[in-house]
Amino acid sequence: MSATNKEEAFAELVRGYENLWVAIVEKDGVECVVGNGNTAVEAVDEAKQNGHAQVMLFKVPSFETRVVY
C-alpha cells in the first residue's frame, strides 16, 4: 500500500472521532479503533474493556484545523 493510500485509509478510520482520543491496534496489517474518549485515559480504559491492553493513542484534531509542515 502506498503512503498516500495509507494516509487516506487512516483519515477515513478516524473520521468519526473528531476532537477525541482514539486507541488503535493493528490487526492483520489493518489499523482498527478499539477505544475512544475525551481523554487518553478514557480511550485506554475502553480499549482494555474490549480486550486490548497494548494500544497506540492518537488525538484526532478538529477537521477545521490546518497543519503545515
GUDOTOR-701653 format. One record per residue: x, y, z of N, C-alpha, C, O, CB in turn. Coordinates in pm, whole numbers, plus 32768, in hexadecimal, padded with zeros to 4 digits. Glycine has a CB too. Layout:
N
XYZXYZXYZXYZXYZ;...
***
This chain:
69
80567F8A8000800080008000805A807B800080B98083804E7F9E8000807C;803D80DC7FAA808F81557FA3807481AD801C8010819E8061807381A27F20;80D1820B803380C2826780A5804082B6809A7FFB82C980FE813882C880AB;801F82E280237FA4833080117F2982DC80327ECD830C80747F9A83657F80;7F28825E80067EB6820880257EAC81EE80BB7E3D81EA80F17EC281837FDB;7F1E81DD80FF7F1C81C981907EE6824581D67E98823A82347FA881A881C3;7F1182BA81A87EE1833781E37E4B834781CF7E048370822B7F2A83AF81A7;7E1B832681587D8B832F813D7D3D82CB81937CD282EC81C67D6F831680A7;7D72825381A27D2F81ED81F37D2A821982857CC5820682C87D77816681E7;7D98825582B77D99828283427D3782F683557CF182FB83BA7E2882AE836B;7D32835282F67CD483C182FF7C44838E83037BF183C2834E7CE684228289;7C27832A82B37BA082F082B27B8482A883377B1482AD836A7B91828D823B;7BEA8266836E7BDC821E83ED7BB3827B845E7B5E825784B07C5E81D78410;7BED82F184657BD4834C84D57B6B83B784B87B53840E850C7C54838F84FD;7B2E83B284457ACE8419841C7A61843284837A3884A584967A8F83F28398;7A3183CE84C579C383DD852579EF83FF85B3799E83FE8610797383608529;7A71841D85C57AA68435864B7AE384C0865B7B4284D186A77B0E83CC866B;7AB0852286167AE585AA861D7AEB85DB86AD7A8A85CF86F87A8E860985C8;7B5E861386D37B78864C87587B7785E487C87B698608883D7B1186B68776;7B85856487A87B8984FA880D7C0F84B3880A7C5884BA87A67B16849587F7;7C30846F88767CA28414887A7C72838D88497C048362886B7CE0840B890A;7CC4834987F97CA482C387CD7D15826487F27D8A828987EF7C8A82C08734;7CF081EA88147D4E817E882D7D49812387B37CDE80F5878A7D2D812F88B2;7DBD810B87797DC580C386FA7E1C804887097E84804B874D7DFB811E868A;7DF27FDA86CA7E457F6286C07E4D7F3D862C7DFA7F6585DB7E0B7EEC8716;7EB47EEF860D7EC27EBD85847EA07E2A85847ED97DDC85D07F537ED6854D;7E437E04852D7E1A7D78851D7E2F7D51848C7DF27D8B84327D857D638548;7E847CF184747E9E7CC083EC7EC37D30838C7E987D3183197E257C7583B7;7F127D9083BD7F407DFE83697EDC7E6F83597EF57ECE830F7F627DCA82E4;7E6C7E67839F7E057ECF83957DF27F0E841F7DE47EC884837D7D7E938361;7DF37F9384247DE07FDA84A37D4B7FE084C47CF87FF9846D7E1C8068849D;7D2C7FCA85457CA17FCB85757C97801D85F47CF08017864A7C6E7F3A858E;7C2D806A86017C1280B4867C7BCD805486DD7B66801A86BD7BB981348661;7C09804587547BD17FE987B87BA2803388357B6E7FF588927C387F8187DE;7BB380B788387B84810888A77B8D819B88857BDE81C388317BD480EA8926;7B3981EC88C57B3F827C88AF7B0782C2892A7AC08287897B7AF182A4882F;7B29834389347AF6839089A47B27841F899F7B78844489497B1E83518A27;7AF5847089FB7B1F84FC8A027BAD850A8A377BEE85708A217ABF854A8A5A;7BDE84A28A7D7C6784A28AB17CAB84218A847C6A83C18A5C7C6884AE8B4D;7D3084218A8C7D7C83AA8A697D5A83388AC87D5382C48A9F7E1483C78A6D;7D4483598B467D2282F28BAA7C9F82AE8B857C9482338B8F7D1883308C37;7C3B82FC8B5C7BBA82C28B347BCC82648ABC7B9081F98AB97B5583308B12;7C1D828D8A5C7C33823A89E47C7881B88A0A7C52814D89D87C878287897D;7CDD81BE8A617D2481458A8C7CC780EB8ADD7CC880718ACB7DA081698ADF;7C7981268B367C1C80D68B877BBA808A8B2E7B9F80158B467BCF812F8BE9;7B8480CC8AC87B2680888A6D7B6E80198A207B367FAE8A0C7AE680ED8A0B;7BE8803489F57C357FCE89AE7C4C7F548A077C3F7EE389D97CBC8008897E;7C6E7F6B8A857C837EFC8AE37C027EAD8AF67C067E328AFD7CB67F308B6B;7B907EF28AFF7B0F7EAD8B0C7AF27E588A917AAC7DF48A997A9D7F138B21;7B2A7E828A1E7B187E3789A17B857DCF898D7B8E7D9189227B167E96892B;7BDA7DBA89F57C3F7D5189EF7CC47D7689B37D0F7D1F89897C097CE389A4;7CE37DF889AD7D607E2689707DB17E7689D67D917EE989F47D447E7C88F2;7E1B7E378A0B7E6E7E798A707ED87ED28A327EFE7F378A6E7EB07E108AC9;7F097EB089BC7F727EFD89797F367F4589007F0B7F0688A07FE87EA0894C;7F337FCA89077EF78018889B7F50808F88787FA880B588C57E69804788C2;7F3780C788057F74814687DD7F0981B187F27E96819E87CC7FA981428747;7F318222882E7ED2828E88467EE682FE87E17F56831B87B87EE182C488D5;7E78833B87BA7E7C83AA875B7E0C840B877B7D9983E2878C7E70837686C9;7E2D848A87837DC784F387967D9E8524870D7DEF855D86C47DFD856A87F0;7D21850F86EA7CEE853986687CD285CF866F7C8285FC86C07C6D84E98640;7D14861D861A7D0086AE86207C7A86D785E37C35868785A47D7286F685D7;7C59875385F77BE4878C85B47BFD8789851E7C6C87A684F17BC7881E85E6;7B99876684D27BAB876084417BB187EA84027BCE87F7838B7B3A87118402;7B96885284507BA288DB841F7C30890E84317C52897983FD7B3F89378467;7C8488C4847A7D0E88EB84937D6488C9841B7D55885F83DF7D4488A78511;7DBD892283F97E1D8909838C7EA688F883C87ECF8946841F7E1E897D8324;7EEE8892839B7F75887983CA7FD4888D83577FC1885682EA7F8287EA8405;803C88DD836F80A088F58308812788C7833D814D88EC83AC80A4898C82DE;816D887882F081F18847831A825D889182CF82D3887782E381FF87B08302;
***
